[in-house]
Amino acid sequence: MIQCARLAEEKKAAGIRALDVRESATFTDYFLLCSGTSDRQVAAVAGHIEESLRKEGVRPLGMEGMREGRWVLLDYDDFVVHVFLDSVRDFYQFDRLWGSAAEIPIPEDS
């Protein structure tokens, strides 16, 4: 999960948050949320995460939204990566929806 946050940072994603949703979701343990300012950036962030993990032999169970670049979801079973266009993240208020989930600190890169 932290590796995905780092990969998102490499593509200049904003609003990166890692959430522990084990108490409130039955379908996964963790979410990574992040945003991009354009559909191209959203697709680039998601593509970078997917390609980097694939090189390590980790493939998503599912991937949706890549073509549109508004909200890309990468499902890795134990964790799900959500890459939003800023306006879409604001509209769906995903951060508020999962506001009761514990936030996992993302250590500063040293």
C-alpha positions in Angstrom: 0.0 0.0 0.0 2.8 2.4 0.9 4.5 1.5 -2.3 1.4 2.5 -4.3 1.4 5.8 -2.5 5.0 6.4 -3.5 4.2 5.4 -7.1 1.3 7.9 -7.1 3.7 10.6 -5.7 6.1 9.9 -8.6 3.3 11.0 -11.0 2.5 14.1 -8.9 -0.9 12.8 -7.6 -2.5 15.0 -5.0 -4.5 14.3 -1.8 -2.9 10.9 -1.3 -4.5 9.0 1.6 -4.2 5.4 2.8 -7.2 4.2 4.7 -7.7 1.0 6.8 -11.3 0.0 6.0 -11.3 -3.4 7.6 -13.8 -2.3 10.2 -16.3 -1.0 7.7 -15.8 -3.0 4.4 -16.0 -6.7 3.8 -14.6 -6.7 0.3 -11.1 -5.3 1.0 -8.8 -4.2 3.8 -7.3 -0.9 2.6 -8.0 1.9 0.2 -5.5 4.3 -1.4 -7.1 7.5 -2.5 -5.4 10.1 -4.7 -6.3 12.7 -7.3 -5.2 14.2 -10.6 -6.0 17.5 -12.2 -6.7 16.0 -15.7 -8.0 12.8 -17.2 -4.6 12.2 -18.6 -2.9 12.6 -15.2 -5.4 10.2 -13.6 -4.7 7.6 -16.3 -1.0 8.2 -15.9 -1.0 7.7 -12.1 -3.1 4.6 -12.4 -1.1 3.2 -15.3 2.2 3.8 -13.4 0.9 1.9 -10.3 -0.5 -1.0 -12.4 2.7 -1.3 -14.5 5.1 -1.1 -11.6 3.3 -3.7 -9.6 2.9 -5.9 -12.7 6.7 -5.9 -13.1 6.8 -7.4 -9.5 4.3 -10.1 -10.4 1.4 -8.4 -8.8 -1.7 -8.1 -11.1 -5.0 -6.5 -10.3 -8.1 -8.7 -10.0 -9.9 -5.9 -11.8 -9.3 -2.5 -13.3 -12.0 0.0 -14.3 -12.2 3.6 -15.7 -8.8 3.7 -17.4 -10.2 4.8 -20.7 -12.2 7.7 -19.3 -9.6 8.8 -16.8 -12.2 10.3 -14.4 -12.1 7.6 -11.7 -9.8 4.7 -12.1 -10.2 1.7 -9.7 -7.4 -0.9 -9.4 -8.6 -3.9 -7.3 -5.8 -5.9 -5.7 -8.1 -7.8 -3.3 -6.5 -6.8 0.0 -6.3 -3.2 -1.2 -8.0 -1.0 -3.7 -6.5 2.0 -5.4 -8.8 4.8 -6.4 -7.4 7.6 -8.6 -9.9 10.4 -9.1 -10.2 13.5 -11.2 -10.3 16.3 -8.7 -13.9 17.3 -9.6 -15.1 13.6 -9.4 -13.6 13.1 -6.0 -15.3 16.3 -4.8 -18.6 15.3 -6.3 -18.7 11.8 -4.7 -17.2 12.9 -1.4 -15.4 9.6 -1.1 -13.2 10.9 1.7 -16.3 11.8 3.8 -18.0 8.5 2.9 -15.0 6.6 4.4 -14.3 9.2 7.0 -14.6 6.8 10.0 -11.7 4.7 8.6 -8.3 4.9 10.3 -5.8 6.8 8.2 -2.5 5.0 7.7 0.4 7.4 7.9 2.5 7.6 4.7 6.1 8.1 5.8 8.1 10.9 4.3 10.6 9.7 1.7 14.1 10.0 3.1 
